[in-house]
Amino acid sequence: MSTPLARQQYSAVASSSNSNLAVPSSPRTPSIASASTSDDAERGSPGSPVMCRSPSPSPYLNTLSDKFSLNPNPADWGASALKIGTPEPDDYLHNPDPKRDLKSDQGGTICTARGIVNLGCLFILATGCIALFIGFPVASHLLSHKPTTQGGFNLGGINATGQLPVILGNRGLIDVDTPKDAYTKQSYMSGDALELVFSDEFNTEGRSFYAGDDPYWEAPSLHYWGTNDLEWYDPMAVTTKNGALAITLSKQDPATNHNLSYQSGMIQSWNKFCFTGGLIETSVILPGSNNVHGLWPAVWTMGNLGRAGFGASLEGLWPYSYDSCDVGTLSNQTYPGQKTPLAATENGDPLYGGVLSFLPGQRLSACTCPGESHPGPVHQNGSYVGRSAPEIDIFEATVDSGVGKVSQSAQWAPFDAAYAWFNTTDNYAIYDPNNTVLNPYVGGAYQQTTSGLTVTNQDCYELDKACSSVYGFEYVPGFDNAYITWISDDKRVWTVTAGGLGPDPLTEISARPIPQEPMYIIANLGFSVSFGGIDFANIQLPATMLIDYIRVYQPANAKNIGCDPPGFPTAAYIDAYKEAYTNFNLTSWGSPQYNQTVPKNKLNGGC
């Protein structure tokens, strides 16, 4: 609620603003008009109000807003305020002046300290972005080292990075089920300690060996036509049970078995696990019985450049072990257009007219012309290292005259005259002549062999006491002090040294080294009349070979595992010719379906 005084003051303010409101009179305050005309007031006479400053009708008229406010009517502002061209004190801030600006800006050039600093900063930022998003990724790619496959390779079934997978079920290079006391083993020859580098105890029940199911093994699906086998190798015939690898041969309906009456299995560590030098052992229960022939169980090794069962990959590589450039690398071991040397044309295989060799020649020889397809490496003189797919067998079991035996051998090419290797006492040893003899079979038109025949433990067969017997071989690759020693029933039985495969002047060939290629492992149960015949009347099927374990040992100072070692690479070559290693229907390198050319040989048409 307002008082009369407040209403009176509001009226005065309104009057001073030219308002039409009436100003009420007050008995207490004289009017401004009467005060301004009274002489007494001017002199401050008694009875009149004293005015010490100009009277203000409102207490707010002397504020800053009063001082700088404009009348609401623009016409009252004055004529100059309405003209655009009227000078103002701050015009220099926003009006261009070319003369003045030229002096201030130094002629408009960017080459000023400030401009250089600005551009330098932008350059540094741009360089940093380029280095971060382009330079760093490129440098990382070029400088990073390819992870080792530790013996694996993608084509063999492991992942695309080449890394060996860690799989539940103890699947490292050394099986965790391997007993600790088996982590080292004494050399059969030197007595030195050897260290375990790979093992598979096959203890996990029901393992599958279809392509890609296992990091180290694969069971191919194919017909092993090279030895006229009667069975189809099928992955379903290979599994693990009761702590062992089981490979089963059985009779099948041809309508559901690729038109073959028998089915069996093979596993390979091709392109997954390989080793060079050392000792390999396997504990096996042989299939069938010790007195009925016909089964062909085997555990063996081969150089990684050839894949067992894939003919195109093997042609010209198996069973060579050779690193010389001479007639031994040529087809039939004879010079082009000639029948020399004479020893290559006589005393050979009677099934082939007595000629020594029907091999096509070493495809990847030391005679290969520069620039031709070859996996390498090269010698210091620029010639290629001779490459091949040699074979060393742990055993091939047979029954001979009602007695179980194993052939333990290595296959060779090129061949000695009449397949007669230098089996002098300096070059081989048999440790128990009552149990082991040299195999009378020494070769034919497609292979030369050094083989010992050893009587097995007659109890260790599936249909007898089913005990396990240990077989293996220990070897040192190369020429000097190189050898292969075979083991049967956990004892060394015979040895061949590199001297036994020395130069042969009759066939004009050089020495053949104990295999230097990375070797992979194969186990299979074959069935063929080509291997000692088959006693169909008495053989019992199904028959199963049981492998308790496979273990590989090497000296601590000579460990060499992997299928693509620097000195004997295989990965790039296999990748370049994938079909030869994956299509078993390709029977030869130059077959119409494959039609690959053999690298030029210096001795056969020149380079």
Salt bridges, closest charged atoms under 4 A:
ASP40 OD1 - ARG43 NH2 2.97
ASP101 OD1 - ARG100 NH2 3.00
ASP175 OD2 - ARG171 NH1 3.47
GLU195 OE1 - LYS559 NZ 2.62
ASP200 OD2 - ARG171 NH2 3.17
ASP200 OD1 - ARG207 NH1 2.89
GLU201 OE2 - ARG551 NE 3.09
ASP214 OD2 - ARG207 NH2 2.82
GLU218 OE2 - ARG307 NH2 3.37
GLU281 OE1 - LYS185 NZ 3.52
ASP323 OD2 - HIS379 NE2 3.10
ASP400 OD2 - LYS405 NZ 3.00
ASP416 OD1 - ARG512 NH2 2.70
ASP459 OD2 - LYS465 NZ 3.96
ASP489 OD2 - LYS491 NZ 3.35
GLU517 OE2 - ARG387 NE 2.69
ASP575 OD1 - LYS578 NZ 3.24
